[in-house]
Amino acid sequence: MRHPRLRTIALAAPLALGAPLAPASAQPRGRPAVAGELTALYQRFIDAIRARDTVRIRALLTADYVYVGGDSGALLDRTERLRRDAASTDTLAVFRVYDCDLRVRASVAFGPCWYHLRGRSEGEHGQWDGVSLVTFLKEGDGRWRIAATRPSVSGKPPARHGTAR
């Protein structure tokens, strides 16, 4: 197994955070500020991907980060992800996060982040709404980093989230 720790984190995070997951309004007092901080962190990650800035991307990811490819389920570690992003020919006019619904517990946070992109992605021109399941870890230095992502094109966001177009 190439990524035993991250597979465990990415797959067990919902259980560790208490399934079934409660609505965001049920989060403990003070946690929404952390969720806002993590949503901003994810936007910085998206901005770095759009700019193909692998130095910034690397700084936002844990050393043992894992990317789970949308429908394929293919796993990439941090080095493979950086290589893929550096070689990308995507040209995105818009790539922004418009909401995250995160469950935060101590040094772990998990949940979906909805995004909108417009431009050329993976050889196709258009605009898409997508959702990425994201796991964040607060590391020993006190900084939150992204430990795992699993994106997919979702068509439209859930009704309560509106649209970012």
C-alpha positions in Angstrom: 0.0 0.0 0.0 1.6 3.3 -1.1 -0.3 5.7 1.2 -1.5 3.7 4.2 -1.7 6.6 6.6 -3.6 8.9 4.2 -5.9 6.2 3.0 -6.9 5.7 6.6 -7.3 9.4 7.3 -9.2 10.1 4.0 -11.5 7.1 4.5 -12.0 7.2 8.2 -12.3 11.0 8.7 -16.1 10.9 8.6 -16.2 8.3 11.2 -13.7 10.1 13.4 -15.7 13.2 13.1 -19.0 11.5 14.1 -21.4 10.1 11.6 -24.0 11.0 10.8 -22.7 14.5 10.2 -24.7 17.3 11.7 -25.6 20.4 9.8 -23.0 23.2 9.9 -25.3 25.2 12.3 -24.8 22.4 14.8 -21.1 22.9 15.1 -19.7 23.8 18.5 -19.5 27.5 19.2 -16.2 29.0 17.9 -15.8 26.4 15.2 -17.3 28.4 12.3 -14.2 30.7 12.4 -12.0 27.7 11.9 -14.3 26.5 9.1 -13.9 29.9 7.5 -10.2 29.8 7.8 -10.1 26.4 6.1 -12.4 27.5 3.3 -9.9 30.4 2.7 -7.1 27.8 2.8 -8.8 25.7 0.2 -9.3 28.8 -2.0 -5.6 29.6 -1.8 -5.0 26.0 -2.9 -7.4 26.5 -5.8 -5.7 29.8 -6.7 -2.3 28.1 -6.7 -3.6 25.3 -9.0 -5.0 27.8 -11.4 -1.6 29.6 -11.5 0.3 26.3 -11.6 2.3 27.6 -8.6 3.7 24.3 -7.3 5.8 26.0 -4.6 2.6 27.4 -3.1 0.7 24.1 -3.6 3.4 22.2 -1.9 3.3 24.5 1.1 -0.4 24.0 1.5 -0.3 20.2 1.5 0.8 17.7 4.1 4.0 15.7 3.3 1.8 12.5 2.9 -1.0 14.2 1.0 -3.1 12.0 -1.2 -5.3 12.9 -4.2 -8.1 10.5 -5.1 -8.9 11.0 -8.7 -12.7 11.7 -9.3 -14.4 8.8 -11.1 -11.1 6.9 -11.7 -10.2 6.6 -8.0 -6.5 6.8 -9.0 -4.2 7.8 -6.1 -1.5 10.4 -6.4 0.9 11.4 -3.6 2.0 15.0 -3.1 5.0 14.6 -5.5 2.8 13.1 -8.2 0.2 15.8 -7.7 2.7 18.6 -8.0 4.1 17.0 -11.2 0.6 16.7 -12.7 -0.2 20.3 -11.8 3.1 21.6 -13.3 2.4 19.8 -16.6 -1.3 20.8 -16.8 -2.4 22.6 -19.9 -5.7 23.8 -18.3 -6.5 27.5 -18.8 -9.1 28.5 -16.2 -10.6 32.0 -16.4 -12.5 31.3 -13.2 -11.8 28.7 -10.4 -13.3 29.6 -7.1 -14.7 28.0 -4.0 -18.1 29.2 -3.0 -18.8 27.1 0.1 -17.4 24.4 2.3 -19.5 22.4 4.9 -16.8 21.3 7.2 -16.8 19.3 10.5 -14.0 20.4 12.7 -12.7 18.3 15.6 -9.5 19.2 17.4 -6.8 18.8 14.7 -8.9 17.2 11.9 -11.5 18.8 9.6 -13.4 17.0 6.9 -16.2 17.9 4.4 -17.3 18.9 1.0 -16.1 22.1 -0.7 -18.1 23.3 -3.7 -16.4 25.1 -6.5 -17.0 26.6 -9.9 -14.6 26.7 -12.8 -14.8 28.1 -16.3 -12.2 27.7 -19.0 -10.4 24.7 -20.5 -10.0 21.7 -18.2 -8.8 18.3 -19.3 -9.2 19.3 -22.9 -12.8 20.5 -22.7 -14.0 24.1 -22.8 -17.0 25.1 -20.6 -18.0 25.8 -17.1 -18.7 23.3 -14.3 -19.8 23.2 -10.7 -17.9 20.6 -8.7 -17.5 19.3 -5.2 -14.3 18.1 -3.6 -14.2 16.1 -0.4 -11.3 17.6 1.6 -9.5 16.5 4.7 -7.5 19.1 6.6 -5.0 18.3 9.4 -3.5 20.7 11.9 0.1 19.8 12.1 2.7 20.1 14.9 3.6 23.7 13.8 0.0 24.8 14.5 -0.7 25.3 10.7 -3.6 23.7 9.0 -2.7 21.9 5.7 -4.7 19.8 3.2 -4.2 16.1 3.7 -6.5 14.6 1.0 -8.8 15.7 -1.8 -11.3 13.9 -4.0 -12.9 16.1 -6.6 -15.8 15.4 -8.9 -18.0 17.4 -11.2 -21.4 17.6 -9.5 -23.4 19.5 -12.1 -25.2 21.7 -9.6 -24.6 22.5 -5.9 -27.2 21.5 -3.3 -30.1 23.9 -3.3 -29.0 25.6 0.0 -25.7 26.6 -1.6 -26.9 28.6 -4.5 -24.5 29.2 -7.4 -21.2 31.1 -8.0 -21.7 32.0 -11.6 
